[in-house]
């Protein structure tokens, strides 16, 4: 049986996945020295080794130090006998920079993908921000690069919470079209996307799609909420256009700094997210989706 390894700060999420997937789980010991260097110790068996198959759970929100952890843990796992190593990263960082907009810029999506492919035989993630590439395999060139979507699960939640009145699903920008479309298809919701022009990390102009929204319930849906400015601007415009209410559903609840309050102040009612990133808005459990993907990988290896 494969073993699921995790770090202490993600114990609850990792153990939920282990139970769902029928895996044993164990924690990687982590010590921080006064100079901020890390010492890791993997939980070996009585013979000083690890099983042939290991799943490493690490959601890459605030990723920089975690990437060092992945490097150390993956290389050591190989030395301890692991032959098939899978990374489950519900949130995959550094996906937004997929081209060089200015000379000399690092294309972080490509660099990170190659880094992970050099460490892991398989990578499983949820709703990575892939805008100009067709599949995760183009970014993470490993044997199995699996990009799951939480959009149908969010759609199920929306259908349950909105009762009999079918809401309109709106994406805050063109990049959200893939998630809005997938969610809408689940229950036949009407949907559209806004257009957006960004002037910086916190300044955006948003234009609504040409829909009649007066008196209708609207749910803004996207893969990630970070600064919250785009969602807030879209919500204000929707309410000005006569929407009866505006709620928000996102896969990844980053909500940096005052983002959630910014969204609330714009008139948004409910805010729902998956538990890919732990946050008070978590309303959808992602463990069953991840467990099913692990079972498919296990069957392929059998």
N, C-alpha and C positions, 0 to 999 in steps of 0.2 A: 504493500500500500504506500502511495506517495505521502509525504509529510509536508504540511503547510507551515512555513516559517514566517514570523512576523516580528515587528518591534512593539515595545510596550505601549507606546502612545496610540497604537491602532489595534490593541488587543481585542476590543469588543467587536469591531468590524471583521477582523480576521477570524475570530472564533465563530461568528455567525456564518461566514462562508464555509469554514471547516465543517460545521454541523450540517449545512445544506448539502455539501459535496461528499459527506461521509469520510472525511480525512482526519487523521490525527494532526494536532497542531502543537507548536512549541515556539517559545520566544527567544529571539536573539538578544543576548546580553550586551548592553552598551554602556561604556564608561567614557566620560569626558574629562580629559586632562586640563589643568589650569590654562594651558595655551590654546585650548579649544580643539586639539587633536582628539580623535576618537579611537577607542579600543573596543573591538567587537569580539564576541565569543559565541560561536554557533553551538547549538545543543546537540552534541554527538551522543551516540549510543555507547553501550558498555565497551565496545571494541574500538571506540575512538573514531567512528565513521558516521556516515549519513546514508539513508536509503538511496537506491539508484534513481528514484524520481522525487524531485522536490519542487514545491510551488512556493515562490516568495511573494508575499503580499506587501505592496507598498504603494499607496496613493501619492502621486508626486505633486501635491500642493505644497507651496514653498519648497521648491525642489532642490536647491543648490547643495545643501548638505546631504540630502537623501541620495543624490547621485553618487556621492563618495561612498555612502553606505552600500549601495548596490554594487559598486565596483569591488569593494572589499569582500562583501558577503558572497557574491557570485564566484569570484576567483577562488575563495577558500572552500566553498561548497564543492567545486570541481576537484580540488586537491583532496577532499575528504570522501571521494568516491561517487559523487553524483554524476549520472550519465545523461539525464534529461532534466533540464532546469527551465521552469516556466515562471515568468513574471506576470502577476496580476496587478495592474496599476489602474484602478477605477478612473482616476484622473491622470491624464498624460500631459505633462508640461511641455513648454517650448514648441508648441505646434503652430502658433500664429505667424511666426516669421518663416514663410515658405519660399520667398524669393528675396533677392537683394534689391531693395528699393533705391539704395544709394551705393556708389562704388565703395567696396571694402566692407560692406555689412556682412556679418555672419548669418548664414542661412541655418538658424538653430534647429529647425525641424529636421533637416537632413543630417546634421552633425549628431543630434541626439539619437536619431533612428539608427545610424550606423554604430553608435556607442552601445545601444541596447542589443543590437543584433550580434555584436561581438561577445556578449555576455550570456545571452539566453537563447534556448532552442525555440521558445514560443513566448509571445507577448500578447496578453489579453487586456483590452481597455474598453472604455465606454464613451461613445460620442466624442472622439478626438476631433479637434478643430482642423479638419482637412478641407481646404477651400479650393486649391488648385491642383490637387492630386486625386485620382480616382479611388485609391484604396490605401489602407494602412501599409500593405506590403511594399508599396513604392517608397514609403518613408522608413519602414523598419524591415530591411531585407533579411529576415530570418525564416526558418522553416515554416512557422505558423505565426502570422500576424493577424490577430482577430480584433476587429472593431465592432463591438456590440452597440445597439441603439436602445436608449431608454425612452425614446419618443412614444412608442406604443403603450408603455407602462404609465407615462404621464397622461396620455390620452384616456386611459382607463380611469385614472384618478379624476380627471376633469369631468368625464361623463358621470361619475358617481357623485361628485360634489355639486355639479350644476343642475341636478335634478332633471326635470322634463324639458326645460328650455335649452335647446342646442346652442352653445356659444359659437362665436366666430373666433377662429384661431388666427392670430396676427404675429408674424415675425418682425422683429424690430429693424432688420436690414436684410439685404439680399443674401448674405452669407447664411442666414437662418432658414432659408427656403427648404433645405433638405430635411431639417427636423420638423418644421411646421407641416410640410407635406406628408411625412411619415405619420405624424400624430393625427392629422386630419383624416387620413385614409382609414385609420382604425375604426372610426365611428361615423364616417361620412360627414364630418364637420366642414362647413364653409371655411375657406382660409385664403390668406393673401399675405404679402410682405410689404413693409415700408421701404423707402429708399433713404439712404443715410450718407451724410458727408461729415467726416471726422476732421476736426481742427487740432486735435491733441488728445491726451489721455482722458481729459475731463470735459471737452467741448465738442458737441456734435449738433448737426442740423438733421432733423428727421422730417420726412414728408409721408403722409398717410396714403395708402392705396385708394383708388376710386371706388369705395364701397359705401352703401347706405348703412350707417351704424347707429342711427338714432333709436334709442330705446332698447338696444341689444346688449347682451352680455358679451364681453370680449376677454379672451385670455391671450396675453403675450407669452410666447413660448420661444425658448432659445436653448442653445447647448450650455452656455455659461453666463453667469452674472458676475462681473468683476467690479468696475467702478459704479455701475448702476445708472450712469448718466443717460445712456441710450434708451433703456427701459423707462426711465423716469420721463424723458422728453416724449416718447411715444405715448405713454399713459396720459400725460397732460393733454396732448393733441386729441386723443381718442375721447376723453371726457368732454373736451370743448366741442367735439363733433357730435355730442349727444349720446355717447355710449352710456347704458344704464349702470354698468359697473365694469371695472377692469381688474383682473387678477393676473398673476404671473406664475409661470411654471418653467423651471430650468433644470437641466441635468446636474450641472456643477455649481454649487453655491459658494463661490469664492467670496463675494461680498466684502471687498477690501474696504477698510476704514469705515466711512459713514454711508456705504453704498445702500444698505438695507433701509436706513432712515431716509435717505434721499428718495428711494422708491416709495416708501410709505407717504412721505410728504407730498408726492406727486398725485396722491389720491388712489393709489393701488389698494385693493382690499386684501385678498389672500395672496400669500407667497408660498409656493410649493416647490420642493426640490427633492432629488433623490439623495440617498445617503452615500453617494460616491465620495463626497466630502462631508464630514460631520458638521452639522449646523442645526440651530433650532428650527429651521424651516423644513427639515427633512420629513418627507411624507410618503416616500416610495422606497421600499427595500430593494436593493440591487443584488443581494446574495443569490437568489434563485437564478437570475440571468447568468451570473458569473459561474455558478455551479454547473449549469447546463453546458456552458462552453468548455469547462474542465472535463466533463464527462465525454464530450465529443472528442477532445484531444486524447483522452485515455483510450477510447475505442480505436482511434487511428493508430495508436502505438501498439495496441494488442496484436 
